[in-house]
C-alpha cells in the first residue's frame, strides 16, 4: 500500500510524493528471511525531484543475498564546508543532479555468512552554487573552491566508479524490525580510470549491530550500531566523502539512519566513525515508543579523531505497527544534535 510522503524544508519548500515498501518471501520455506524493496519519489515546491529504489533480497534457501540502490536526485541542499568544525554561519545552498547505481551480490558461504562483490557508480552533474550564503556572504562552496579545498572538477561534477569485495554476517531474526541477533557488514571500494571513474581512491567500511530483548521479553529491545567509513589514496569528491546526518540513508550506509537530529551531510570529511543506541518499547495496541542517542566524528586523518571533537545527537520517537506480521513500522522521530540542528523524521521501517 502506498504511503504518502509530505515534508517542508527551507531548501525544498513543501514537498510531496509516495513511498511503497513491498515485503515478500521466496518460496514456502520459513527459514528463508523475508526480502523487501523500497520505492520513494517526491517533487517539491521549488521544482526539485527525488526518485529512489532500494532492495534487500534473500533468494530461495538464502543461497544469494542482493543489496542495491538505483536513485536519481535533482535537489538543493545546505553546504557548510569540509571538516569536523564547520560553522552554522557558513550555511550555503548548493544544487546538483545526481545518479546512483550501487549493487552488491553475495553468495552464501556458511549459515548467515555471505561474501561477494559490489559495484558503485555515481554521476554528478549541473552543480550550482550561485546563491549567497547566510547573511549575504559569499557561498561557502565558492570560497572552498577558490581556496582549493574543492577542485575544479568537483565543481562541475564527474563520475565515481569502482568495484570491491563485500562480506556479511546477518544473524538478525527480522530485517525490518529486529528483536535479537547480530549484523556485521564489511565492504571496500576501489575506484579508478580503469572502470571509468574521474576520481581514484579507496574506501573501507565496517557496520556492526547488536540487538537483544531486555527484561526477558520482546516488549523492550536494545539496539546498538557502530559504523566506520575510511578513505585512502587520492582525492575524494565532496559528495562521496564520509558524512553523517539523519537523511543520508541509501545503500552506501546499508540503509541506516545516522545521527538523527543533525542535518544531512552537516559534517563531512575523509574519515568517519559513529555509534548509536536505541531502546524500543511496546506501549499499547499497535503503538511503540523509542529513545535514542548517538555520538560521531569526522576527520581528515585517523589520528585526528579525539574525544573533544565528538558530535552528539539524541531524541525520542513513536512507532505505529503498520504490518504486524512483517513487523513493518511507520516511524516518527524528533532529534536534536550538534551544529545547531534539530529535525522531525517520518519514515517506513526502523532507523537501523
C-alpha positions in Angstrom: 0.0 0.0 0.0 1.5 3.4 -1.0 2.3 5.7 2.0 2.2 9.5 1.5 5.4 11.5 1.7 4.9 15.1 2.9 7.5 17.4 4.3 8.7 21.0 4.3 12.3 22.3 4.4 13.9 25.6 3.8 15.9 24.4 0.8 13.0 22.5 -0.8 9.8 24.2 0.2 6.8 22.0 0.5 7.3 18.5 -1.0 5.1 15.6 -1.5 5.1 12.1 -3.0 4.7 8.4 -2.3 6.6 5.6 -0.7 6.0 1.9 -1.3 7.7 -0.9 0.7 6.8 -4.4 -0.6 7.8 -7.3 1.7 7.9 -10.9 0.5 9.5 -14.3 0.9 10.7 -16.5 -1.9 9.0 -19.9 -1.7 7.4 -21.5 1.3 10.5 -22.2 3.4 10.1 -20.1 6.5 13.8 -20.4 7.3 14.4 -18.0 4.3 14.1 -14.5 5.7 11.8 -12.1 4.0 13.0 -9.7 1.3 12.0 -6.1 0.9 12.3 -3.2 -1.5 11.6 0.5 -1.2 10.2 2.8 -3.9 10.2 6.5 -2.9 9.5 9.5 -5.1 8.7 13.1 -4.4 8.6 16.6 -6.0 9.0 19.9 -4.3 7.5 23.3 -4.5 10.9 24.5 -5.8 10.8 22.0 -8.7 13.2 19.5 -7.1 12.8 15.8 -7.6 13.9 12.6 -5.8 13.4 9.0 -7.0 14.9 6.1 -5.1 14.6 2.3 -5.5 16.4 0.1 -3.0 16.3 -3.6 -2.2 17.3 -6.3 0.3 16.8 -9.7 -1.3 17.3 -13.2 0.1 16.9 -15.7 -2.8 15.3 -19.2 -2.1 17.2 -21.0 0.6 19.2 -17.8 1.2 21.7 -19.0 -1.4 22.3 -15.4 -2.5 21.9 -12.0 -0.9 21.4 -8.9 -3.0 21.6 -5.4 -1.7 21.4 -2.4 -4.0 20.1 1.0 -5.0 19.1 2.9 -8.1 18.5 6.6 -7.4 18.1 10.0 -9.1 18.2 13.3 -7.3 17.7 16.8 -8.6 17.9 18.7 -5.3 19.2 21.6 -3.3 21.0 21.1 0.0 22.9 23.2 2.5 26.7 23.0 2.4 28.8 24.0 5.4 32.3 23.1 4.3 34.5 20.1 4.9 35.7 19.1 8.3 34.6 18.4 11.9 34.4 22.1 12.9 32.3 23.6 10.2 30.1 26.6 11.2 26.4 27.1 11.1 27.2 30.7 10.0 28.7 29.3 6.7 25.4 27.7 5.6 25.1 28.0 1.8 22.8 26.4 -0.7 24.2 24.1 -3.4 22.1 22.4 -6.2 23.0 19.4 -8.3 21.7 16.4 -10.2 22.9 13.0 -9.1 22.5 9.5 -10.4 23.5 6.5 -8.1 23.8 2.8 -9.0 25.1 0.5 -6.3 24.8 -3.3 -6.3 26.2 -6.0 -4.0 26.0 -9.6 -5.0 26.9 -12.0 -2.2 26.5 -15.8 -2.3 26.1 -17.7 1.0 29.4 -19.3 2.2 28.1 -20.6 5.5 24.9 -20.2 7.7 24.2 -16.5 7.9 27.6 -15.7 6.2 27.7 -14.1 2.7 30.7 -12.9 0.6 30.9 -11.4 -2.9 31.5 -8.2 -4.8 30.0 -4.7 -5.1 30.0 -2.2 -7.9 29.1 1.5 -7.3 28.7 4.3 -9.8 27.7 7.9 -9.0 27.3 10.6 -11.7 27.2 14.2 -10.5 26.0 17.0 -12.9 24.9 20.6 -13.0 26.5 21.7 -9.7 25.3 25.2 -8.9 26.4 27.4 -6.1 25.4 30.9 -7.2 23.2 31.8 -4.3 24.6 33.9 -1.5 25.4 32.2 1.8 24.0 33.0 5.2 23.6 36.8 5.8 24.5 37.6 2.2 28.1 36.3 2.4 29.9 34.5 -0.4 28.7 31.0 -0.9 30.8 28.6 1.2 31.2 26.2 -1.8 32.6 29.1 -3.8 35.1 30.1 -1.1 36.3 26.5 -0.7 36.7 26.2 -4.5 38.7 29.4 -4.5 40.9 28.2 -1.6 41.5 24.8 -3.3 39.6 22.7 -0.7 37.3 21.8 -3.6 38.7 21.0 -7.0 37.6 22.5 -10.3 36.4 19.0 -11.4 34.3 18.6 -8.3 32.6 22.0 -9.0 31.5 20.6 -12.4 30.6 17.1 -11.2 32.2 14.0 -12.6 31.8 10.2 -12.3 32.8 7.9 -9.5 33.1 4.2 -10.4 34.6 1.3 -8.6 34.5 -2.4 -7.5 35.3 -4.0 -4.2 34.8 -7.1 -2.0 32.0 -7.4 0.5 31.4 -9.8 3.4 28.3 -10.0 5.6 27.2 -11.9 8.7 23.4 -11.4 9.2 22.0 -13.2 12.2 19.0 -10.9 12.6 15.6 -12.6 13.2 13.9 -9.9 11.1 15.5 -7.3 8.7 12.8 -4.6 9.1 12.5 -4.6 12.9 15.0 -6.8 14.7 14.3 -8.3 18.2 17.5 -10.3 18.5 20.7 -11.1 16.6 23.9 -9.6 15.3 24.9 -8.0 12.0 28.4 -7.3 10.6 28.9 -5.9 7.1 32.4 -5.0 5.8 33.0 -3.8 2.3 35.6 -2.0 0.2 35.5 0.1 -2.9 38.4 0.8 -5.3 37.8 3.5 -7.9 40.0 4.4 -10.9 40.1 5.3 -14.5 40.1 1.6 -15.4 36.4 1.5 -14.5 35.5 4.9 -15.9 36.0 6.9 -12.7 37.2 10.5 -12.7 38.5 10.0 -9.2 40.9 7.5 -7.8 40.6 6.5 -4.1 39.9 3.5 -1.8 37.0 3.2 0.7 36.7 0.8 3.6 33.6 0.4 5.7 32.6 -1.5 8.8 29.0 -1.7 10.1 28.3 -3.7 13.3 25.0 -4.0 15.0 23.6 -5.9 18.1 20.0 -6.4 19.1 18.7 -8.1 22.2 15.5 -8.1 24.3 15.7 -6.7 27.8 14.0 -7.9 31.0 13.3 -11.3 29.4 10.6 -10.2 27.0 10.5 -8.7 23.4 8.4 -5.8 24.7 11.7 -3.9 25.2 14.5 -4.1 22.7 18.1 -2.7 22.9 19.6 -1.8 19.5 23.2 -0.8 19.1 25.3 0.2 16.0 28.8 1.1 15.2 29.6 2.4 11.7 33.1 3.5 10.4 33.9 4.6 6.9 37.5 5.4 5.9 39.2 6.6 2.8 42.7 6.3 1.5 44.5 7.3 -1.7 43.7 10.2 -3.9 41.0 13.0 -4.0 37.6 12.0 -2.7 34.9 14.3 -4.3 32.8 16.2 -1.8 29.6 14.2 -2.5 31.4 10.9 -1.8 33.1 12.0 1.5 32.2 10.3 4.7 29.3 12.1 6.3 26.5 11.7 8.8 23.1 13.2 9.1 19.6 11.8 9.6 18.5 11.7 5.9 21.6 10.1 4.2 20.3 6.5 4.2 20.8 4.7 0.9 22.8 1.5 0.2 26.2 3.2 1.0 25.3 3.0 4.7 23.2 -0.2 4.4 20.1 1.9 4.8 20.9 3.0 8.3 19.9 6.5 9.5 22.8 8.1 11.3 22.9 10.9 13.9 19.2 11.8 13.9 19.0 15.5 14.9 21.9 16.6 12.7 21.3 17.9 9.2 22.2 15.6 6.3 26.0 16.0 5.5 26.4 18.7 8.1 29.8 17.3 8.9 31.8 15.5 6.1 35.5 14.5 5.6 37.6 11.6 4.6 37.1 9.5 7.7 34.1 9.0 9.9 33.0 7.0 13.0 29.6 7.0 14.7 27.9 4.9 17.4 24.2 5.0 18.1 21.9 3.2 20.6 18.2 2.9 20.8 15.7 1.4 23.3 12.4 0.4 21.6 9.4 -0.3 23.9 5.9 -1.6 23.2 3.3 0.7 24.6 -0.3 -0.2 23.7 -2.2 -1.6 20.8 -0.1 -1.0 17.7 1.9 1.9 19.2 5.5 1.7 20.3 8.0 4.3 21.6 11.7 4.8 21.3 14.5 6.9 22.8 17.8 7.1 21.0 21.3 8.8 21.2 24.4 8.9 19.1 28.0 10.2 19.0 30.1 10.6 16.0 33.0 12.5 14.4 34.6 13.1 11.0 38.3 13.7 10.4 40.8 14.1 7.6 43.2 11.5 9.1 42.7 8.7 11.5 44.9 10.3 14.1 42.8 13.4 14.1 40.0 11.7 16.0 39.6 12.9 19.6 37.0 12.8 22.4 36.9 16.6 22.3 35.8 16.6 18.7 32.7 14.3 19.1 29.3 15.4 17.9 26.1 14.4 19.7 22.5 13.7 18.8 19.6 12.4 20.7 15.8 12.2 20.6 12.5 10.4 21.1 10.1 8.7 18.7 6.9 6.9 18.1 6.1 3.8 16.1 2.9 2.5 14.6 2.8 -1.2 13.6 1.5 -0.8 10.1 2.0 -4.5 9.4 2.2 -6.8 12.4 3.1 -10.0 10.5 6.2 -8.5 8.9 7.0 -6.0 11.8 6.7 -3.1 9.4 6.5 0.1 11.4 5.8 3.7 10.5 8.4 5.8 12.3 8.2 9.4 13.6 11.3 10.7 15.4 12.3 14.1 16.8 16.0 14.6 17.3 18.4 17.4 18.3 22.1 17.4 17.6 25.4 19.3 17.4 25.9 22.0 14.9 22.7 23.9 15.7 20.3 21.4 14.2 17.1 19.6 15.0 14.6 17.7 12.9 11.4 15.7 12.7 11.7 12.5 10.6 8.9 10.4 9.2 9.8 7.1 7.5 8.9 3.5 7.0 10.9 1.0 8.9 13.4 1.3 11.8 16.4 3.6 11.7 18.7 0.6 11.7 
